[in-house]
Amino acid sequence: MEQRILGFITKYIAGAFYIPRIQVMDVVEVLILTFLIYRVILWIKNTKAWMLLKGILVLAAFILVAAIFRMNTILYLAKNSVTVMATAAIIVFQPELRRALEKLGERKLLASVLPFEPGKEKVRFSGSTRENIVEAAFAMGKAKTGALIVVEREIQLTEYAATGIHMDCLLSSQVLLNIFEHNTPLHDGAIIVRGNRIVSATCYLPLSNNMGISKELGTRHRAAIGMSEVSDALVIVVSEETGAVSVAQGGSIFWGITEEELRSRLVLAQEKKESRSAVSGWKVAEWWKGRRKDEKKTDK
Ligand SMILES: Nc1ncnc2c1ncn2[C@@H]1O[C@H](COP(=O)(O)OP(=O)(O)OP(=O)(O)O)[C@@H](O)[C@H]1O
C-alpha cells in the first residue's frame, strides 16, 4: 500500500517538473484565468455556493483516495455522475448564477472604456422625485403607515413589477401617501419606482432566506432584504409597528435611518455613474466601510 502511494506521488512529481516554453499569450491567458478564478471564488464566498464548494472538496478528496487505492467501481460511478451533478448544481444555484450574470451585464464593459454615453441622461430620477420619496417615507413613519418602496437602478425589475398592478404614474409624495393608506386597494405589497414614475403597486418581492436576520423584523423587512439580494435596487421600508424608516441594499438592512441618511442614499442611487461603480471595483470597499457604521446587526 505504501508503495502504491509512493508510486502515485513519484508519478505526479515527475509530471510536475516538465517545464514548457512560455510565450506572451500564455502569460496573458494565466492573468485572465487568475482574474476569472478570483471573481468566481469571491462569488462562491458570497453565496450559498460556498456550501457546494465544501461538498465538492470532500467529494474530490474521496475520489483522490479512490484513485490512489484503485477503487475502480467508485471511480466508474464518479466519472459517470459528473454530468448529472453539474446539471443538478445549475438547477439548485439558478438564482445565484442568474444574479452573477446580471452583475456581469451591469458593468457595461464598453461604457467603462468610453467616457460618456451619448444621448443618455446623467441622473436616474430627478431631485424632486428624491425629495418626494423622503418626505412621504417620513410622513408615513410618523403616521405608522407601513410602506415598501423599491427604487430600480441598473437591473430592470420587470418580472417583479408584473406581480403587481400596473400603474405608470408620476411619483409625488401625495401619490405615495395615498397608495400606502390603510385599507385601500393598493396598500399591500411593494411599489416599484423607475425613473420618476411608479411602474407598479402591490408587487410581491422575494423573501430573503438569510438566517441571520433579526427575528424582530417581519416579512415586510425580509421582502426588502430579499429584493436587495437579487438586484441592485434601493428598497425603502416604513415599519407599520414602529414607524422606523429603513433601507435595504446589497442584502443588508440599514435600520431606523434619518431623513438625511435616506436622502444621501437616494443621491447615490440617483446618479447613473455612481450606481454603476457602486457595485464594482474599489468603490465596493468604500461602500462596505461606509455601511458598517450605520448597519443594523442582523444577528441579534
Ligand atoms: N413578499 C412580500 N412582498 C411584498 N410585500 C410584502 C411581502 N411580504 C410582506 N409584505 C408586506 O408586508 C406586510 C406585512 O408586514 P409584517 O407586519 O409581516 O412585516 P414587518 O416587517 O413586521 O413590518 P411592520 O414593522 O410594518 O409590521 C404585508 O401586509 C405586505 O404589505
The ligand as a Gaussian input file, in Angstrom:
#p B3LYP/6-31G(d) Opt

LIG

0 1
 N      -43.058000      39.167000      -0.154000
 C      -43.608000      40.353000       0.005000
 N      -43.622000      41.247000      -0.988000
 C      -44.186000      42.446000      -0.822000
 N      -44.747000      42.877000       0.310000
 C      -44.775000      42.038000       1.346000
 C      -44.207000      40.730000       1.260000
 N      -44.368000      40.119000       2.452000
 C      -44.998000      41.000000       3.237000
 N      -45.257000      42.153000       2.585000
 C      -45.919000      43.340000       3.107000
 O      -45.687000      43.388000       4.490000
 C      -46.916000      43.353000       5.220000
 C      -46.764000      42.510000       6.435000
 O      -45.813000      43.073000       7.227000
 P      -45.309000      42.401000       8.571000
 O      -46.041000      43.024000       9.711000
 O      -45.308000      40.918000       8.480000
 O      -43.802000      42.838000       8.447000
 P      -42.850000      43.674000       9.389000
 O      -41.513000      43.555000       8.749000
 O      -43.038000      43.291000      10.819000
 O      -43.329000      45.144000       9.151000
 P      -44.030000      46.171000      10.163000
 O      -42.918000      46.680000      11.047000
 O      -44.556000      47.186000       9.220000
 O      -45.098000      45.419000      10.921000
 C      -47.907000      42.756000       4.247000
 O      -49.207000      43.243000       4.537000
 C      -47.419000      43.230000       2.906000
 O      -47.925000      44.516000       2.614000

